[in-house]
Amino acid sequence: MRTSKRYTTVALLPAMLLFAVVLVFPTGYVINLMFQRYSLTDVTGNRYVGVDNFARLAGEDRFWTAALNSIVFSGVSMAVSIPIGIGIALLIRRRLRGTSVLRALLIVPMVLAPLVVGAVFRFMFESGGFIDWLLGFVGLDVTPFLANPTTALVTVAVVDAWQWVPFVAIVTAAAMETLPREVLEAARLDGVNARQELWHFTLPMIRPLLALVALIRFMDSFREFDKIFIMTNGGPGTSSETLPIYLYRYAFQYYEMGYAAAVGFTMLVLISVISTVIVRWMRASQGVAQ
Amino acid sequence: MAARPSRRPVRAGLSRAVGYVLMVLVVLVAVVPLLLMLRVALTPAADWRSMPIDWFRAPFTGSFSQVLSDGFLGTLLNSFIIAVVTTVAVVLLSAIAGHALARMRSRHKENFLFFVLGTRMGPAVVFALPLYLLATKVQLVDTYVGIILVYIVYNLAFGIWMMHGFFLDVPAEVEEAGLMDGLSEWGVFWRVSLRMVVPGLIATATLVFILTWNEFFYAFVLTREDANPFTTTIPGYFGAFQVDWGQMFAASVLGVLPPVIFGVLVRRWLARGLSGGLVE
């Protein structure tokens, strides 16, 4: 159906108005704020300071630690969740008896509130807790995962991966079901083994979807706040402090809104750059897949 | 030579056995944290840490009754009101906008869609800052209107993106036939197109409901004690020196039940929704 201009305008208007009020306005506000010294606790010194906030940010070790931690967090979360998710999708594809039960229960981690997921894993990782017991049971050494600065960040990232493995698995399994069975069967008849079939047929054919999965997983893990907040609150020290936690501290604990806005803007730029790289890869691979 | 035909079934049987072991393992890893939560919520404080866990001991209901008498139900009701209103508004608005976009032939369309998707990558921590300052000024802190408005926009991008995909699948001839029968464009939308995307509406509604129900950060910043959803009560159980795990998990179990039930029931619509309509 060809729709009139008037219909399109009227239909898009409500959404556009909402975007303007709750999205475009705040973005503009952040951009305005990041050039100011704007404190909520000491209002007398508030004024425009040019790019001072960015100069301060560039010179703060704690900011660079947080930026690096964010990248490590996203990297670990993606590197754990995507391969395991694809593995589970392959398991679903085998259609063994009970696969429908597996599919139903697989939903559980991703419908739990991330904050609650963080709380329950904090309990499980307590010294003498469930994980210690489990590791002792299989004869492994015990380390205080969340209290140790070298393991805290990675541990929370693995918990983040735990929550989103089902997302990768379910979406990948659905994509695999749409693949032409004849092609895969013909390949198998030609003597291609299971591993070759996976690497040279199945995975290349679903590559656009995998790129989208990677993009969504990147954006979601990069902005993750809840689990880190409840499990370590950025600690010990600043060893698991990512950019969202760092930003939260400056905005809502120290009330330095101008500086926090500069951090937020930098974060948006970082996310856009990394996302663009992933989208490029997605577009480049579309030709391959078809 | 003779061994060859007989080895195959053995190998297939072995690989099947490995498959079943993996399936059991995956299910255990997925559900044990939820079961553990329930177990601790039903255990008196003295035994929270006793290992191995006795999964079948008699339940202790003290934590649940304490949580229920502390006004936790009020925050659950808040979660419910906020999630339902947000879901209805988002599904309605994104159906209208998604349909218009699916039928639009303009070079601005691609840009608009990417702008829409781009709003999804905005971290809550960044937008919460100006929204908090704005909400303070117009006195919408700790009100249903304030938090619901934020949630509608927070989910609208995703909703439009999804509904746009579903409307693309509605064949043009069906809509043309509606026009021939004398319906207006709006008439075609309400009476013809909308009825053909019911699975899409369910998928969108499910995802929006779950995302809204589980959201913590905006609620943490924008609500206090009148409009606060259940997620905001969880950090309160973490004291400076000790955590009341029993009560915290009792509250958590009550809080996670609606999305778990909802999610398992409508799971077949979820896959398509989660991928933004990229797979059937």
Interface residues (C-beta under 8 A of the other chain):
Chain A: M1 R2 T3 S4 Y7 T8 A11 L12 P14 A15 L18 F19 V21 V22 L23 F25 P26 T27 Y29 V30 L33 I88 L91 R94 L96 G98 T99 V101 L102 R103 A104 L105 L106 I107 V108 P109 M110 V111 L112 A113 P114 L115 V116 V117 A119 V120 F121 F123 M124 E126 G128 G129 F130 D132 W133 W162 P166 F167 I170 V171 A173 A174 A175 E177 T178 P208 L209 L212 V213 M219 F222 R223 F225 D226 F229 I230 P244 L247 Y248 A251 F252 M257 A260 A261 G264 F265 M267 L268 I271 S272 S275
Chain B: R16 G19 Y20 L22 M23 V26 V27 V29 A30 V31 P33 L34 L36 M37 V40 R49 M51 P52 I53 L93 S94 I96 A97 H99 A100 L101 R103 M104 R105 G118 T119 R120 M121 G122 P123 A124 V125 V126 F127 A128 L129 P130 L131 Y132 L133 L134 L149 V150 I152 V153 L156 I160 A172 E175 E176 G178 L179 E185 W186 V188 I210 W213 N214 F216 F217 V221 T231 I234 P235 F238 V243 W245 M248 F249 S252 G255 V256 P259 V260 F262 G263 V264 R267 L270 A271 R272 L274 S275 G276 L278 V279 E280
